[in-house]
Amino acid sequence: MSYAHHAVELRSEQLRLPENHAWRRLPLIAAIVGGLGLAASAGLGVGQPKQFFFSYLVAFMFGLSFAIGGLFFVLIQFASRAAWSVVVRRVAENAAAAVPVFAVLFLPIAFGAHDLFHWSHAEAVAHDALLAGKSGYLNLPFFFIRAFFYFALWTFLSQWYLRRSLEQDRTGDKTITRRLQNASGPSIVVTALTMNFAAFDWLMSLDPHWYSTMFGVYYFAGCLIAIFAFLAIVTILMRRSGLLENIVTREHDHDLGKLLFGFTVFWTYIAFSQYFLIWYANIPEETVWYAHRMEGSWKTVSVFLMAGHFVIPFFYLMPRAVKRNRVALFAGASWMLLVHYVDIYWLAQPVLNHHGAHFSLLDGTTLLGVGGVFIAVFARFLARHALVPHRDPRLPESLRFENV
């Protein structure tokens, strides 16, 4: 079976991981790393449970951002009827398909709710009028019901889009694309709403006296930075391993680089707007959140984020040459994943350590644990399915894609 388009011919052996390819060992390797990381975290967490739960939450929200970002990427590509992205869309579909695993990984957060969330203590609510006023929303039964609903919805959408895409691989039915396009608009709306409320529930409510209507959009920007960086890194590594050659090209790298650059600016716009409005209003229960992050070594982290999450990548990713060079784009995408993790760390950890940043060994082991499990599941999907949606009707246009 082959597909001839312009100067590119796709052979059947190009569409799947070869049986003896090194990437077929990745699920097992990542699962071992993830299992060891979670086991080490559990052992270290016995003596410091509060640190364990905060470290685990940071790792969980970092890992989840790839899956949710992948789901958004798929939905947005169908809604916009984009052709350029068809050759990289299966990678995003596989990342999104890991959402059900995060439902299981959420269990430690559920068990650690009392260590994480001040509002979960009845005595705290009884002596705090503000918490009492929010108790209709911030209470554990409703908190768990919402979490179940979020994961149920994300799981349904991620699995439905992947399965329909795989069905099109088998049947070549072009009407599947139309159905997925028609469903993408409502799916974006409900995914955006649930992602916003999940960010409120799992990160913003760590400090229940603080609130920001922009916080969900802030996390959304981080999710898209995560998936664009992830797609760039994975497709570059795959081509270095002899996969997707002449399928994903520097033209696709260029577009991924443009999106990564664009959403770096978007993240900065949201971050600055949130800070500026809170600074201007000068309401004590809002400003104290930033005050904690401008004390001691947290101020250093805040300055690092300003420089590392905007100034450096803004000038680094702007040139066309960087976005079209694999090594340069790989370095830029890797840097953005690093600062994305620091960003989530900066959102959560000051609640535990008000007076200064303190990197714990648990931060590393939980990141290895959650990250290893995510990569294992992602790599498993990658090994089981075709590497590209090879019967998508827009594939020829994607293969011929050129930036102008």
RODO-2510 file (C-alpha; in nm, 4 decimals, decimal comma):
residues 404
     n   res          X          Y          Z
     1     m     0,0000     0,0000     0,0000
     2     s     0,1414     0,3407    -0,0908
     3     y     0,0139     0,6942    -0,1170
     4     a     0,1756     0,9181    -0,3759
     5     h     0,1427     1,2917    -0,3147
     6     h     0,3561     1,5510    -0,4909
     7     a     0,7188     1,4384    -0,4368
     8     v     0,6387     1,2221    -0,1349
     9     e     0,5410     0,8573    -0,1375
    10     l     0,4212     0,6976     0,1829
    11     r     0,4963     0,3293     0,2110
    12     s     0,3175     0,1009     0,4534
    13     e     0,6404     0,0457     0,6509
    14     q     0,6619     0,4221     0,7077
    15     l     0,3301     0,4264     0,8859
    16     r     0,4167     0,2088     1,1863
    17     l     0,7016     0,1483     1,4238
    18     p     0,9165    -0,1357     1,2869
    19     e     0,8992    -0,4505     1,4990
    20     n     1,2594    -0,4287     1,6139
    21     h     1,2742    -0,0512     1,6512
    22     a     1,4230     0,0932     1,9709
    23     w     1,1084     0,2991     2,0327
    24     r     0,9133    -0,0216     2,0944
    25     r     1,1116    -0,0587     2,4171
    26     l     1,0124     0,2877     2,5354
    27     p     0,6815     0,1856     2,7030
    28     l     0,8591    -0,0701     2,9242
    29     i     1,1504     0,1617     3,0075
    30     a     0,9197     0,4520     3,0898
    31     a     0,6914     0,2273     3,2971
    32     i     0,9893     0,1064     3,5022
    33     v     1,1087     0,4653     3,5568
    34     g     0,7569     0,5727     3,6484
    35     g     0,7067     0,2827     3,8864
    36     l     1,0395     0,3432     4,0589
    37     g     0,9650     0,7138     4,0842
    38     l     0,6246     0,6537     4,2429
    39     a     0,7669     0,3906     4,4784
    40     a     1,0492     0,6217     4,5871
    41     s     0,7978     0,9032     4,6359
    42     a     0,5785     0,6836     4,8534
    43     g     0,8778     0,5829     5,0649
    44     l     1,0088     0,9366     5,1044
    45     g     0,6597     1,0701     5,1670
    46     v     0,6035     0,8604     5,4789
    47     g     0,8095     1,1004     5,6881
    48     q     0,6933     1,4197     5,5172
    49     p     0,3380     1,3695     5,3895
    50     k     0,2630     1,7378     5,3314
    51     q     0,5700     1,7808     5,1107
    52     f     0,4791     1,4617     4,9249
    53     f     0,1292     1,5805     4,8381
    54     f     0,2435     1,9251     4,7231
    55     s     0,5269     1,7792     4,5147
    56     y     0,2917     1,5213     4,3690
    57     l     0,0315     1,7862     4,2830
    58     v     0,2907     1,9882     4,0911
    59     a     0,4027     1,6796     3,8966
    60     f     0,0409     1,5784     3,8329
    61     m    -0,0649     1,9194     3,6979
    62     f     0,2503     1,9337     3,4843
    63     g     0,1837     1,5892     3,3343
    64     l    -0,1884     1,6548     3,2903
    65     s    -0,1095     1,9686     3,0894
    66     f     0,0318     1,7496     2,8084
    67     a    -0,2817     1,5363     2,7884
    68     i    -0,5221     1,8311     2,8068
    69     g    -0,3029     2,0274     2,5685
    70     g    -0,3116     1,7334     2,3267
    71     l    -0,6914     1,7232     2,3453
    72     f    -0,7142     2,0976     2,2774
    73     f    -0,4731     2,0632     1,9845
    74     v    -0,6844     1,7909     1,8223
    75     l    -1,0091     1,9802     1,8748
    76     i    -0,8690     2,3072     1,7440
    77     q    -0,7257     2,1418     1,4314
    78     f    -1,0645     1,9928     1,3450
    79     a    -1,2513     2,3145     1,4268
    80     s    -1,0198     2,5191     1,2040
    81     r    -1,0118     2,2446     0,9360
    82     a    -0,6345     2,2746     0,9356
    83     a    -0,4431     2,0665     0,6838
    84     w    -0,0828     2,1425     0,7812
    85     s    -0,1145     1,9591     1,1143
    86     v    -0,2470     1,6239     0,9905
    87     v     0,0976     1,4611     0,9937
    88     v     0,1578     1,5536     1,3601
    89     r    -0,2005     1,5131     1,4816
    90     r    -0,1681     1,1439     1,5706
    91     v     0,1082     1,2309     1,8201
    92     a    -0,1310     1,4748     1,9889
    93     e    -0,4135     1,2175     1,9784
    94     n    -0,1903     0,9666     2,1561
    95     a    -0,0954     1,2244     2,4212
    96     a    -0,4624     1,3097     2,4798
    97     a    -0,5509     0,9409     2,5062
    98     a    -0,3498     0,9261     2,8313
    99     v    -0,6228     1,1222     3,0144
   100     p    -0,7797     0,8100     3,1756
   101     v    -0,4452     0,7295     3,3391
   102     f    -0,4490     1,0701     3,5056
   103     a    -0,7855     0,9821     3,6564
   104     v    -0,6035     0,7008     3,8401
   105     l    -0,3073     0,9255     3,9191
   106     f    -0,5514     1,1699     4,0786
   107     l    -0,6151     0,9264     4,3655
   108     p    -0,3179     1,0437     4,5806
   109     i    -0,4501     1,3996     4,5517
   110     a    -0,7921     1,2800     4,6670
   111     f    -0,6357     1,0980     4,9628
   112     g    -0,4206     1,4007     5,0453
   113     a    -0,6976     1,6600     5,0222
   114     h    -0,6730     1,7481     5,3922
   115     d    -0,2986     1,8096     5,3601
   116     l    -0,3389     2,0169     5,0452
   117     f    -0,6534     2,2201     5,0867
   118     h    -0,7082     2,4444     5,3901
   119     w    -1,0796     2,4726     5,3102
   120     s    -1,1266     2,0964     5,3653
   121     h    -1,0963     2,1408     5,7444
   122     a    -1,4306     2,1994     5,9147
   123     e    -1,2725     2,3915     6,2023
   124     a    -1,1042     2,6323     5,9579
   125     v    -1,4357     2,6991     5,7837
   126     a    -1,6132     2,7510     6,1157
   127     h    -1,3721     3,0307     6,2133
   128     d    -1,3396     3,2000     5,8744
   129     a    -1,6344     3,3921     5,7267
   130     l    -1,4807     3,3954     5,3787
   131     l    -1,4334     3,0176     5,3739
   132     a    -1,7848     2,9722     5,5109
   133     g    -1,9171     3,1802     5,2233
   134     k    -1,7360     2,9606     4,9710
   135     s    -1,8274     2,6315     5,1400
   136     g    -2,1152     2,5649     4,9022
   137     y    -1,8545     2,5137     4,6295
   138     l    -1,5424     2,4284     4,8300
   139     n    -1,6444     2,1111     5,0071
   140     l    -1,4980     1,7644     4,9577
   141     p    -1,8076     1,5768     4,8300
   142     f    -1,8686     1,8365     4,5570
   143     f    -1,4927     1,8570     4,4896
   144     f    -1,4785     1,4817     4,4160
   145     i    -1,7980     1,4903     4,2082
   146     r    -1,6516     1,7668     3,9911
   147     a    -1,3244     1,5780     3,9494
   148     f    -1,5139     1,2671     3,8386
   149     f    -1,7101     1,4737     3,5868
   150     y    -1,3958     1,6392     3,4465
   151     f    -1,2179     1,3096     3,3889
   152     a    -1,5284     1,1407     3,2496
   153     l    -1,5730     1,4163     2,9924
   154     w    -1,2050     1,4396     2,8971
   155     t    -1,1814     1,0618     2,8703
   156     f    -1,4862     1,0404     2,6472
   157     l    -1,3649     1,3121     2,4108
   158     s    -1,0043     1,1936     2,3906
   159     q    -1,1016     0,8315     2,3287
   160     w    -1,3815     0,9172     2,0854
   161     y    -1,1585     1,1356     1,8682
   162     l    -0,8782     0,8797     1,8679
   163     r    -1,1096     0,5892     1,7867
   164     r    -1,2820     0,7755     1,5041
   165     s    -0,9421     0,8724     1,3636
   166     l    -0,8282     0,5079     1,3783
   167     e    -1,1556     0,3981     1,2202
   168     q    -1,0817     0,6309     0,9302
   169     d    -0,7388     0,4655     0,8994
   170     r    -0,9170     0,1323     0,8510
   171     t    -1,2092     0,2349     0,6326
   172     g    -1,1047     0,5544     0,4565
   173     d    -1,4497     0,6968     0,5297
   174     k    -1,4232     1,0727     0,4629
   175     t    -1,7491     1,1469     0,6455
   176     i    -1,5681     1,0757     0,9734
   177     t    -1,3690     1,3967     0,9266
   178     r    -1,6937     1,5884     0,8819
   179     r    -1,8430     1,4405     1,1998
   180     l    -1,5320     1,5225     1,3998
   181     q    -1,5322     1,8768     1,2632
   182     n    -1,8979     1,9276     1,3551
   183     a    -1,8384     1,8042     1,7101
   184     s    -1,5220     2,0080     1,7643
   185     g    -1,6910     2,3416     1,8399
   186     p    -1,9069     2,2218     2,1318
   187     s    -1,6202     1,9995     2,2472
   188     i    -1,3850     2,2985     2,2715
   189     v    -1,6404     2,4880     2,4811
   190     v    -1,6991     2,2104     2,7341
   191     t    -1,3288     2,1195     2,7500
   192     a    -1,2350     2,4823     2,8103
   193     l    -1,4954     2,5201     3,0859
   194     t    -1,4014     2,1995     3,2657
   195     m    -1,0291     2,2735     3,2346
   196     n    -1,0886     2,6183     3,3869
   197     f    -1,2789     2,4767     3,6823
   198     a    -1,0208     2,2013     3,7303
   199     a    -0,7479     2,4672     3,7502
   200     f    -0,9606     2,6559     4,0046
   201     d    -1,0186     2,3409     4,2087
   202     w    -0,6722     2,1847     4,2075
   203     l    -0,4403     2,4868     4,2023
   204     m    -0,6169     2,8127     4,2805
   205     s    -0,8053     2,6744     4,5812
   206     l    -0,4743     2,5871     4,7495
   207     d    -0,5041     2,9444     4,8752
   208     p    -0,8828     2,9695     4,9197
   209     h    -0,8779     3,3386     5,0125
   210     w    -0,7326     3,4283     4,6737
   211     y    -0,9226     3,4338     4,3484
   212     s    -0,8662     3,5299     3,9878
   213     t    -1,1083     3,4924     3,6995
   214     m    -0,8057     3,4696     3,4657
   215     f    -0,6421     3,1760     3,6401
   216     g    -0,8014     2,9088     3,4205
   217     v    -0,6844     3,0849     3,1048
   218     y    -0,3365     3,1071     3,2588
   219     y    -0,3269     2,7279     3,2996
   220     f    -0,4759     2,6851     2,9504
   221     a    -0,1858     2,8849     2,8047
   222     g     0,0549     2,6545     2,9878
   223     c    -0,1200     2,3459     2,8473
   224     l    -0,0770     2,4681     2,4902
   225     i     0,2867     2,5616     2,5467
   226     a     0,3365     2,2088     2,6821
   227     i     0,1790     2,0336     2,3828
   228     f     0,3498     2,2480     2,1173
   229     a     0,6869     2,1905     2,2825
   230     f     0,6079     1,8199     2,3230
   231     l     0,5072     1,7794     1,9565
   232     a     0,8250     1,9532     1,8417
   233     i     1,0492     1,7409     2,0658
   234     v     0,8815     1,4074     1,9871
   235     t     0,8676     1,4567     1,6092
   236     i     1,2316     1,5704     1,6022
   237     l     1,3395     1,2659     1,8053
   238     m     1,1321     1,0375     1,5853
   239     r     1,3008     1,1653     1,2713
   240     r     1,6417     1,1220     1,4309
   241     s     1,5370     0,7596     1,4836
   242     g     1,4401     0,7143     1,1192
   243     l     1,0647     0,7671     1,1681
   244     l     0,8379     1,0155     0,9870
   245     e     1,1147     1,1107     0,7443
   246     n     0,9744     1,3062     0,4469
   247     i     0,6407     1,3154     0,6313
   248     v     0,7067     1,5726     0,9018
   249     t     0,9368     1,8343     0,7541
   250     r     1,0978     2,1611     0,8515
   251     e     0,7781     2,3280     0,7289
   252     h     0,5850     2,1585     1,0091
   253     d     0,8675     2,2393     1,2520
   254     h     0,8303     2,6001     1,1488
   255     d     0,4580     2,6043     1,2298
   256     l     0,5081     2,4292     1,5647
   257     g     0,7764     2,6861     1,6435
   258     k     0,5437     2,9704     1,5485
   259     l     0,2704     2,8344     1,7736
   260     l     0,5161     2,7841     2,0589
   261     f     0,6380     3,1409     2,0141
   262     g     0,2837     3,2773     1,9887
   263     f     0,1570     3,1095     2,3024
   264     t     0,4668     3,2138     2,4938
   265     v     0,3542     3,5701     2,4215
   266     f    -0,0067     3,4782     2,5068
   267     w     0,1028     3,3311     2,8433
   268     t     0,2892     3,6539     2,9150
   269     y    -0,0145     3,8626     2,8272
   270     i    -0,2356     3,6632     3,0641
   271     a     0,0257     3,6576     3,3414
   272     f     0,0870     4,0313     3,3200
   273     s    -0,2837     4,1163     3,2922
   274     q    -0,3635     3,9099     3,6016
   275     y    -0,0800     4,0705     3,7982
   276     f    -0,1569     4,4233     3,6808
   277     l    -0,5283     4,4082     3,7630
   278     i    -0,4630     4,2667     4,1099
   279     w    -0,1876     4,5226     4,1768
   280     y    -0,4109     4,8071     4,0572
   281     a    -0,7150     4,6989     4,2620
   282     n    -0,4948     4,6568     4,5726
   283     i    -0,7408     4,4281     4,7524
   284     p    -0,5545     4,2610     5,0435
   285     e    -0,6844     3,9047     4,9903
   286     e    -0,5709     3,9259     4,6269
   287     t    -0,2360     4,0990     4,6671
   288     v    -0,1145     3,8661     4,9450
   289     w    -0,0899     3,5843     4,6867
   290     y     0,1706     3,7821     4,4941
   291     a     0,3297     3,9099     4,8149
   292     h     0,4213     3,5521     4,9108
   293     r     0,5879     3,5102     4,5704
   294     m     0,7943     3,8256     4,6084
   295     e     0,9531     3,7245     4,9414
   296     g     1,2857     3,5533     4,9977
   297     s     1,4007     3,3145     4,7276
   298     w     1,0513     3,3093     4,5752
   299     k     1,1345     3,6521     4,4354
   300     t     1,4262     3,4922     4,2504
   301     v     1,1900     3,2319     4,1035
   302     s     0,9473     3,5078     4,0012
   303     v     1,2244     3,6989     3,8235
   304     f     1,3429     3,3756     3,6609
   305     l     0,9926     3,3175     3,5237
   306     m     0,9740     3,6699     3,3825
   307     a     1,3052     3,6220     3,2045
   308     g     1,2875     3,2509     3,1271
   309     h     0,9220     3,2233     3,0299
   310     f     0,9109     3,5375     2,8180
   311     v     1,2216     3,7483     2,7566
   312     i     1,4613     3,4688     2,6610
   313     p     1,2189     3,2579     2,4497
   314     f     1,0706     3,5722     2,2894
   315     f     1,4009     3,6697     2,1324
   316     y     1,5220     3,3114     2,0861
   317     l     1,2119     3,1785     1,9063
   318     m     1,1432     3,4880     1,6979
   319     p     1,3921     3,4233     1,4123
   320     r     1,2687     3,2084     1,1256
   321     a     1,6007     3,0229     1,1198
   322     v     1,5536     2,8905     1,4755
   323     k     1,2093     2,7509     1,4003
   324     r     1,3386     2,5734     1,0883
   325     n     1,6471     2,4213     1,2522
   326     r     1,5843     2,0927     1,4359
   327     v     1,8590     2,1352     1,6931
   328     a     1,7669     2,4961     1,7715
   329     l     1,3929     2,4214     1,7915
   330     f     1,4573     2,1166     2,0107
   331     a     1,6599     2,3301     2,2517
   332     g     1,3921     2,6006     2,2613
   333     a     1,1096     2,3511     2,3164
   334     s     1,3050     2,1762     2,5926
   335     w     1,3634     2,5086     2,7653
   336     m     0,9924     2,5899     2,7491
   337     l     0,9061     2,2592     2,9188
   338     l     1,1540     2,3402     3,1959
   339     v     1,0071     2,6838     3,2636
   340     h     0,6538     2,5431     3,2353
   341     y     0,7344     2,3062     3,5214
   342     v     0,8871     2,5915     3,7232
   343     d     0,5712     2,7925     3,6562
   344     i     0,3433     2,5245     3,8034
   345     y     0,5875     2,4807     4,0935
   346     w     0,5636     2,8577     4,1518
   347     l     0,1833     2,8388     4,1540
   348     a     0,1600     2,5655     4,4186
   349     q     0,4652     2,5408     4,6401
   350     p     0,4558     2,8876     4,8066
   351     v     0,1404     2,7710     4,9872
   352     l     0,3593     2,5134     5,1638
   353     n     0,6798     2,7181     5,1909
   354     h     0,5849     3,0837     5,2321
   355     h     0,9315     3,2130     5,3083
   356     g     1,1356     3,0680     5,0271
   357     a     1,1664     2,8130     4,7488
   358     h     1,2880     2,4775     4,8701
   359     f     1,3454     2,2047     4,6122
   360     s     1,2842     1,8661     4,7688
   361     l     1,3961     1,5241     4,6512
   362     l     1,0246     1,4465     4,6371
   363     d     0,9861     1,7068     4,3616
   364     g     1,2200     1,4971     4,1483
   365     t     1,0810     1,1533     4,2331
   366     t     0,7172     1,2558     4,1810
   367     l     0,8076     1,4149     3,8468
   368     l     0,9804     1,0932     3,7383
   369     g     0,6846     0,8895     3,8611
   370     v     0,4056     1,0835     3,6918
   371     g     0,6161     1,1638     3,3847
   372     g     0,7257     0,8027     3,3429
   373     v     0,3683     0,6742     3,3571
   374     f     0,2533     0,9348     3,1025
   375     i     0,5376     0,8558     2,8596
   376     a     0,4754     0,4815     2,9001
   377     v     0,1078     0,5180     2,8065
   378     f     0,1837     0,7610     2,5236
   379     a     0,4549     0,5341     2,3816
   380     r     0,2229     0,2331     2,4073
   381     f    -0,0351     0,4081     2,1899
   382     l     0,2421     0,5157     1,9537
   383     a     0,3523     0,1539     1,9087
   384     r    -0,0004     0,0188     1,8584
   385     h    -0,1305     0,2644     1,5978
   386     a    -0,0248     0,4156     1,2678
   387     l     0,2082     0,7088     1,3189
   388     v    -0,0054     0,9401     1,1025
   389     p    -0,3783     0,9475     1,0125
   390     h    -0,2941     0,8072     0,6690
   391     r    -0,6471     0,8160     0,5263
   392     d    -0,7378     1,1634     0,6394
   393     p    -0,8621     1,3481     0,3277
   394     r    -0,6333     1,6431     0,4033
   395     l    -0,3163     1,4331     0,4280
   396     p    -0,1989     1,5171     0,0727
   397     e    -0,2189     1,8877     0,1534
   398     s    -0,0318     1,8318     0,4809
   399     l     0,2468     1,6462     0,2996
   400     r     0,2795     1,9282     0,0441
   401     f     0,2634     2,1995     0,3092
   402     e     0,5052     2,4899     0,2707
   403     n     0,5338     2,8139     0,4659
   404     v     0,5168     3,1293     0,2582
***
